[in-house]
Amino acid sequence: MNFAIAGYLYVVFFAIACLVDYLPFIPLIKTISSLSMGSMHTIRSDDISDTEKEKLLLKNSLQLFQQSLKLLGFVVLIAICGFILLFVSRLFKSLNYAVLLNYMVTLYGLLLSVIAFFSYFLVKKLYVKVRL
């Protein structure tokens, strides 16, 4: 039973790693970071009047809010996909999503998730090298 749980969770984490790899997290984080830095430069600037600063900061804050909502959407999408994959475990009689969730919060579950993510990126890197 433990092997079945670990095997199924490995597949779930591997699928989530694949999804995370295809979502544009890095460009989104870079955009959020540059908007934050732009706001800091606007605040520190002595050459810009206060009314212009207000307009620029309002524009930056709205863009930050939009980018943060995108980031939250990606995280929610990943969580939904993970829970869907856990609920699919009902097809197997020996697996139950409650047991899987309990196993995920243990140290072994955490270690399994790290191993699955590393193995996904290792397989991806090896695939690129073999393909070339």
VENZIPE-V849981 format. One line per field, one symbol per residue. ss: DSSP state (~ for helix, > for strand, _ for the rest). phi: phi as a letter, one per 30 degrees, with the letter a starting at -180 (. if undefined). psi: psi as a letter, one per 20 degrees, with the letter a starting at -180 (. if undefined). A space follows every 10 residues. Layout:
ss=???
phi=???
psi=???
This chain:
ss=_~~~~~~~~~ ~~~~~~~~~~ ~~__~~~~~~ ~~~~~~~~~~ ~~~~_____~ ~~~~~~~~~~ ~~~~~~~~~~ ~~~~~~~~~~ ~~~~~~~~~~ ~_____~~~~ ~~~~__~~~~ ~~~~~~~~~~ ~~~~~~~~~~ ~_
phi=.ddddddddd dddddddddd dddddddddd dddddddddd dddddcdcdd dddddddddd dddddddddd dddddddddd dddddddddd dcddcbdddd dddddddddd dddddddddd dddddddddd dd
psi=ghhggggghg gghghhhggh hiqmgghghh ggghgghhhg hggipiiprh hhgggghggh hghggghhhg ghggghgggg gghghhhhii hphiqphggg ghhhirhhgg ghgggggghg hgggghgggh h.
